[in-house]
Amino acid sequence: MNPDLTRLIALQETDLELKRLREEIASLPLRQEQIERQFAESVKEYLALEQESGDLRAERERLEGEVEAEQQKLQKFKDDLMRATNEREYTTAVREIDAAKKSVGTMETEILKLMERVEKLDAQVNERKPEIEGRRVEVDRRLAETETAVSATAAQLAALEAERRQLHETLSPSARATYDRVSRLKGGVALAEARAYSCLACRMKIRPQVFSDIRRGESLITCESCGRVLYYKAEAVLTQ
């Protein structure tokens, strides 16, 4: 077989593998995002419980602050009652005290309800927490594995790129120019297998004499339809 054709076949295989490795590396962020998204979906109910518990705690703190403020008012009204010098001041103070006590009582009742709800939610959260933590450990392990795999792929890519440069340099100037031109035009696939009198890339028929020349492999022959360099693999064809 023509030495250039042998090298071109090897170069094409190398370029296809390089493309696969680059795509694998480029897919890392998407793969990691998918892993995290799957984890988030699986713990959505748990996170909702945590969020609800946190919201109720915040509401309780707000009410406790209002109770404290109302109790300060209550003490002021009690002081006003003690200082009352006439019936009007006395009646006003009593009315304000009753209103403040009612307000405090209402808010304290609401606080107790909130505490009960938080307690129930926390019980559910604590029950599921070990399971969720286990899932998180598994997710982190999978993320670490993807990082390790990509690091290994990057090293493989660098080594293969060096091999590719050496292989490319061994081509004759005309073969190199043909490969580079067709590869650029055909999305990185400059060669196509010829089988059963057809180009397997574009499926166009090959004339018998041309097919015979391709089988001999003595020169570079391009497809009359798609322009790719054609080659023949005897082991791929059982009958002609």
C-alpha positions in Angstrom: 0.0 0.0 0.0 1.1 3.5 -0.7 3.0 4.8 2.4 1.1 8.1 2.4 -2.2 6.2 2.3 -1.2 4.1 5.3 -0.2 7.2 7.2 -3.4 9.0 6.2 -5.5 6.1 7.6 -3.6 6.3 10.8 -3.9 10.0 10.9 -7.6 9.9 10.4 -8.0 7.4 13.2 -5.9 9.6 15.4 -7.9 12.7 14.6 -11.2 10.9 15.3 -9.8 9.8 18.7 -8.6 13.3 19.4 -12.1 14.6 18.7 -13.6 12.0 21.0 -11.3 12.9 23.8 -11.9 16.7 23.4 -15.6 16.2 23.5 -15.3 14.0 26.6 -13.3 16.8 28.4 -15.7 19.5 27.2 -18.7 17.5 28.5 -17.3 17.6 32.1 -19.3 20.7 33.3 -22.5 19.2 31.8 -21.9 15.8 33.4 -21.3 17.4 36.8 -24.3 19.7 36.5 -26.4 16.6 35.7 -25.1 14.8 38.8 -25.9 17.8 41.0 -29.3 18.2 39.3 -30.2 14.6 40.0 -29.2 15.0 43.6 -31.2 18.2 44.0 -34.2 16.5 42.6 -33.9 13.5 44.9 -33.6 15.6 48.0 -36.2 18.3 47.0 -38.7 17.1 49.6 -36.1 17.1 52.3 -34.9 20.6 51.4 -38.5 21.8 51.4 -38.9 20.5 55.0 -35.7 22.4 56.0 -36.9 25.5 54.3 -40.3 25.4 56.0 -38.7 24.8 59.4 -36.4 27.8 58.8 -39.3 30.0 57.8 -41.3 29.0 60.9 -38.3 29.7 63.1 -38.0 33.2 61.6 -41.7 33.8 62.1 -41.4 32.7 65.7 -38.4 35.1 66.3 -40.5 37.9 64.8 -43.4 37.2 67.1 -41.2 36.9 70.1 -39.8 40.4 69.3 -43.4 41.7 69.0 -44.3 40.1 72.3 -41.3 41.7 74.0 -42.4 45.1 72.6 -46.0 44.5 73.7 -44.8 43.5 77.2 -42.9 46.8 77.4 -46.1 48.6 76.5 -48.0 46.6 79.1 -45.5 47.6 81.8 -45.9 51.2 80.7 -49.7 51.0 81.0 -49.4 49.4 84.4 -47.2 52.3 85.4 -49.8 54.7 84.0 -52.4 53.0 86.1 -50.4 53.5 89.2 -50.0 57.2 88.4 -53.6 57.8 87.4 -55.1 60.8 89.2 -58.6 60.7 87.8 -61.2 58.3 86.5 -60.5 59.0 82.9 -56.7 58.2 83.2 -57.6 55.1 85.2 -60.1 53.8 82.7 -57.7 54.5 79.8 -54.9 52.6 81.5 -57.1 49.6 82.3 -58.4 49.5 78.7 -54.8 49.6 77.4 -53.6 46.9 79.8 -56.4 44.6 78.7 -55.7 45.1 75.0 -52.0 44.6 75.6 -52.6 41.4 77.6 -54.9 40.1 74.9 -52.4 40.9 72.2 -49.6 39.1 74.1 -51.8 36.1 74.8 -52.7 35.8 71.1 -49.1 36.0 70.0 -47.9 33.6 72.7 -50.5 31.1 71.5 -49.3 31.5 67.9 -45.7 31.0 69.1 -46.6 27.7 70.8 -48.2 26.5 67.6 -45.1 27.5 65.7 -42.9 25.6 68.1 -45.0 22.5 67.8 -44.9 22.6 64.0 -41.1 23.3 64.0 -40.6 20.3 66.4 -42.5 18.0 64.0 -40.6 19.3 61.0 -37.3 18.9 62.8 -38.1 15.3 63.6 -38.8 14.6 60.0 -35.6 16.3 58.9 -33.5 14.5 61.5 -35.0 11.2 60.5 -34.0 11.7 56.9 -30.7 13.5 57.5 -28.4 10.3 57.5 -29.9 9.2 54.2 -29.4 12.6 52.6 -25.8 12.8 53.9 -25.1 9.4 52.4 -26.4 10.6 49.1 -24.2 13.7 49.3 -21.2 11.5 49.9 -22.1 9.4 46.9 -22.5 12.5 44.7 -19.2 13.9 45.8 -17.6 10.5 45.0 -19.1 10.6 41.5 -17.9 14.2 41.0 -14.4 13.3 42.1 -14.4 10.3 39.7 -15.4 12.6 36.8 -12.6 15.0 37.7 -10.1 12.1 37.8 -11.3 10.6 34.6 -11.0 14.0 32.8 -7.5 14.5 34.1 -6.5 11.1 32.7 -8.2 12.0 29.5 -6.4 15.3 29.3 -3.0 13.5 29.7 -4.0 11.0 27.0 -5.0 13.9 24.8 -1.7 15.7 25.2 0.2 12.5 24.3 -2.0 11.8 21.3 -1.6 15.3 20.0 2.2 14.9 20.1 1.8 11.6 18.1 -0.5 13.3 15.7 2.1 16.1 15.0 4.8 13.6 14.3 2.5 11.5 12.0 1.3 14.6 10.1 5.0 15.6 9.5 5.7 12.2 7.9 3.3 12.8 5.1 4.4 14.0 1.7 3.6 17.7 1.0 0.8 16.8 -1.5 -0.8 14.2 0.8 -0.6 16.6 3.8 -2.2 19.3 1.7 -5.0 17.0 0.5 -5.7 15.7 4.0 -5.8 19.1 5.6 -8.0 20.6 2.9 -10.6 17.7 2.8 -10.6 17.4 6.6 -11.4 21.1 6.9 -14.2 20.9 4.4 -15.7 17.6 5.7 -15.8 18.2 9.4 -12.6 16.4 10.2 -13.3 13.2 8.2 -11.0 13.3 5.2 -11.0 9.6 4.4 -13.7 7.1 3.6 -13.8 3.3 3.2 -14.6 1.9 -0.2 -16.7 -1.2 0.0 -18.8 -3.1 -2.5 -18.1 -0.5 -5.2 -19.4 2.3 -3.0 -18.0 5.2 -0.9 -19.3 4.5 2.6 -19.3 8.2 3.4 -21.6 9.5 0.7 -22.9 6.1 -0.6 -22.1 7.0 -4.2 -21.1 4.2 -6.6 -17.5 3.8 -7.7 -16.6 2.8 -11.2 -15.2 -0.8 -11.4 -11.8 0.4 -12.7 -11.5 3.0 -10.0 -12.5 0.5 -7.4 -9.8 -1.8 -8.6 -7.2 0.9 -8.3 -8.4 1.7 -4.8 -8.0 -2.0 -3.8 -4.4 -2.0 -5.0 -3.8 1.1 -2.9 -0.8 2.3 -4.9 -2.0 5.9 -5.1 -4.3 8.4 -3.4 -7.7 8.4 -5.0 -10.5 10.7 -4.0 -14.3 10.1 -4.2 -15.7 11.8 -7.3 -18.8 12.7 -5.2 -17.6 13.8 -1.8 -13.9 14.4 -2.4 -12.7 12.2 0.5 -9.6 10.0 0.1 -10.8 6.4 -0.5 -9.2 3.3 1.0 -9.9 -0.4 0.9 -10.0 -2.8 3.9 -9.8 -6.4 2.6 -10.9 -7.9 5.9 -14.1 -5.8 5.8 -15.3 -7.4 2.6 -16.3 -11.1 2.4 -17.5 -11.1 -1.2 -17.4 -8.7 -4.2 
